[in-house]
Amino acid sequence: MSAEERRESVVRAAMIEFARGGYKGTSTEAIAKRVGVSQPYLFRLFPGKQAIFLAASRRCCERTTEVFRKASEGLHGEEALHAMGKAYQALIADDPDVLLMQMQMYVAVASAEAAGDPEFGESLRAGWMEMYDTVQLALGSGVGDTTQFLAYGMLVNVLVSMGFRPDHRVWTGFYESAQPK
């Protein structure tokens, strides 16, 4: 494997490990073991744990943004909204680590900022803003509709991460009310 291919395998493994253990609870040893490399080799590919976490987080944001982009291609407004919502549901159902990684990103940024490290969140906020802009472009509407769509997405994240099943009463009428006005 080339260094770039190995780097890619580290990012994929890191997404899984960080999704399940969080930033503080995941060791670089666990990531190296999942990839099948030594820790010293891992640090030849990335300068440290934070760089690995940031690469995995960026990949998570990019993946979600690409799902929105592909789902809304050629659509506009309400059609785009429903297509993106369904595509996101499929994404987190097919790969729950994407959802868990998102949740871990929010925790890591909040912890870093509370500890006086605002730079840690800059890269993650940039990825999130690209996702926001992609949704806004697809909806073709104002900030309110984009914010509402993403707010419902955050609610979905919380409900799914708490283990609410799709047939639970908490979901009743959810998608009907998640439409732009």
PLY file of the C-alpha trace (Angstrom):
ply
format ascii 1.0
element vertex 181
property float x
property float y
property float z
element edge 180
property int vertex1
property int vertex2
end_header
0.00 0.00 0.00
1.15 3.51 -0.74
1.39 6.05 2.07
-1.72 7.80 0.71
-3.70 4.54 0.69
-2.51 3.77 4.21
-3.45 7.30 5.28
-6.93 6.71 3.88
-7.24 3.46 5.82
-6.20 5.32 8.99
-8.96 7.91 8.44
-11.58 5.17 7.96
-10.38 3.29 11.04
-10.22 6.49 13.07
-13.83 7.33 12.21
-14.91 3.99 13.65
-12.73 4.20 16.76
-13.51 7.85 17.55
-17.22 7.33 16.83
-17.35 4.61 19.45
-14.87 5.94 22.01
-14.75 9.70 21.55
-11.64 11.82 21.31
-10.45 11.31 24.86
-11.49 7.66 25.08
-9.77 6.52 21.89
-6.10 5.67 21.83
-3.89 5.95 18.80
-2.88 2.39 19.63
-6.46 1.23 18.96
-6.48 3.05 15.61
-3.10 1.59 14.63
-4.27 -1.88 15.60
-7.47 -1.56 13.53
-5.40 -0.50 10.51
-2.71 -3.09 11.11
0.21 -0.70 11.49
2.49 0.33 14.32
1.94 3.52 16.29
5.25 4.97 15.04
4.07 4.43 11.45
0.76 6.09 12.31
2.70 9.16 13.46
4.63 9.25 10.20
1.29 9.67 8.46
-0.21 12.15 10.95
1.59 14.45 13.40
-0.62 13.42 16.33
-3.96 12.26 17.66
-5.61 15.63 17.10
-4.65 15.59 13.40
-6.13 12.10 13.05
-9.34 13.19 14.77
-9.62 16.28 12.58
-9.09 14.22 9.41
-11.77 11.74 10.50
-14.13 14.59 11.40
-13.60 16.34 8.08
-14.30 13.08 6.30
-17.53 12.66 8.26
-18.69 16.17 7.29
-17.63 15.66 3.67
-19.50 12.39 3.47
-22.70 13.89 4.86
-22.40 16.94 2.59
-21.90 14.69 -0.43
-25.01 12.69 0.51
-27.00 15.94 0.57
-25.46 17.11 -2.69
-26.18 13.87 -4.57
-29.68 13.49 -3.15
-30.70 17.01 -4.15
-29.09 16.97 -7.60
-31.58 18.33 -10.12
-34.16 19.03 -7.38
-35.21 22.20 -5.67
-37.17 23.29 -2.62
-39.48 20.73 -1.03
-38.39 17.94 -3.39
-34.76 18.53 -2.43
-35.69 18.69 1.26
-37.40 15.29 1.17
-34.66 13.70 -0.93
-31.95 14.96 1.43
-33.91 13.86 4.49
-34.38 10.34 3.12
-30.76 10.13 2.00
-29.57 11.19 5.45
-31.82 8.63 7.12
-30.34 5.95 4.88
-26.79 7.13 5.62
-27.12 6.89 9.39
-29.07 3.63 9.16
-26.47 2.03 6.87
-23.46 3.44 8.74
-24.31 4.36 12.34
-20.69 5.34 12.94
-21.31 8.46 10.82
-23.94 9.60 13.32
-21.80 8.67 16.31
-18.80 10.48 14.83
-20.88 13.62 14.41
-21.93 13.46 18.05
-18.31 12.94 19.13
-17.22 15.94 17.04
-19.59 18.23 18.93
-18.34 16.96 22.28
-14.67 17.30 21.27
-15.09 20.86 20.00
-16.97 21.92 23.14
-14.30 20.35 25.37
-11.44 21.93 23.43
-13.04 25.37 23.46
-13.78 25.10 27.18
-10.09 24.31 27.68
-9.10 27.44 25.70
-8.32 25.85 22.32
-10.60 27.59 19.78
-8.49 26.51 16.79
-9.54 22.89 17.23
-13.09 23.76 16.23
-12.25 26.02 13.29
-11.75 23.15 10.83
-14.86 21.37 12.05
-16.97 24.51 11.83
-15.75 25.05 8.26
-16.88 21.54 7.30
-20.23 22.07 8.96
-20.70 25.40 7.15
-20.04 23.69 3.82
-22.83 21.29 4.70
-25.07 24.23 5.63
-24.33 26.01 2.35
-25.03 22.83 0.36
-28.44 22.47 2.02
-29.26 26.14 1.54
-28.38 25.98 -2.15
-30.54 22.86 -2.64
-33.50 24.35 -0.81
-33.15 27.62 -2.68
-34.68 29.47 0.19
-33.72 31.59 3.13
-31.74 30.98 6.24
-34.88 29.97 8.16
-35.66 26.93 6.00
-32.05 25.79 5.99
-31.82 26.20 9.74
-35.10 24.34 10.23
-33.94 21.43 8.05
-30.65 21.13 9.93
-32.38 21.57 13.29
-34.64 18.64 12.47
-31.54 16.74 11.44
-29.99 17.43 14.84
-33.18 16.23 16.50
-33.00 13.07 14.40
-29.37 12.64 15.51
-30.32 12.93 19.16
-33.34 10.62 18.88
-31.44 7.95 16.97
-28.41 8.16 19.28
-30.78 7.71 22.23
-32.12 4.55 20.65
-35.59 5.68 19.58
-36.83 3.24 16.96
-38.35 4.64 13.74
-41.79 3.30 14.69
-41.81 5.02 18.11
-44.56 7.57 18.73
-41.97 10.36 19.04
-41.64 10.26 15.23
-45.39 10.65 14.54
-45.95 13.59 12.24
-42.26 14.44 12.31
-41.63 14.60 8.58
-44.86 16.38 7.76
-43.87 19.24 10.06
-40.31 19.35 8.68
-41.28 21.08 5.45
-40.39 24.63 4.51
-43.28 27.06 4.47
0 1
1 2
2 3
3 4
4 5
5 6
6 7
7 8
8 9
9 10
10 11
11 12
12 13
13 14
14 15
15 16
16 17
17 18
18 19
19 20
20 21
21 22
22 23
23 24
24 25
25 26
26 27
27 28
28 29
29 30
30 31
31 32
32 33
33 34
34 35
35 36
36 37
37 38
38 39
39 40
40 41
41 42
42 43
43 44
44 45
45 46
46 47
47 48
48 49
49 50
50 51
51 52
52 53
53 54
54 55
55 56
56 57
57 58
58 59
59 60
60 61
61 62
62 63
63 64
64 65
65 66
66 67
67 68
68 69
69 70
70 71
71 72
72 73
73 74
74 75
75 76
76 77
77 78
78 79
79 80
80 81
81 82
82 83
83 84
84 85
85 86
86 87
87 88
88 89
89 90
90 91
91 92
92 93
93 94
94 95
95 96
96 97
97 98
98 99
99 100
100 101
101 102
102 103
103 104
104 105
105 106
106 107
107 108
108 109
109 110
110 111
111 112
112 113
113 114
114 115
115 116
116 117
117 118
118 119
119 120
120 121
121 122
122 123
123 124
124 125
125 126
126 127
127 128
128 129
129 130
130 131
131 132
132 133
133 134
134 135
135 136
136 137
137 138
138 139
139 140
140 141
141 142
142 143
143 144
144 145
145 146
146 147
147 148
148 149
149 150
150 151
151 152
152 153
153 154
154 155
155 156
156 157
157 158
158 159
159 160
160 161
161 162
162 163
163 164
164 165
165 166
166 167
167 168
168 169
169 170
170 171
171 172
172 173
173 174
174 175
175 176
176 177
177 178
178 179
179 180
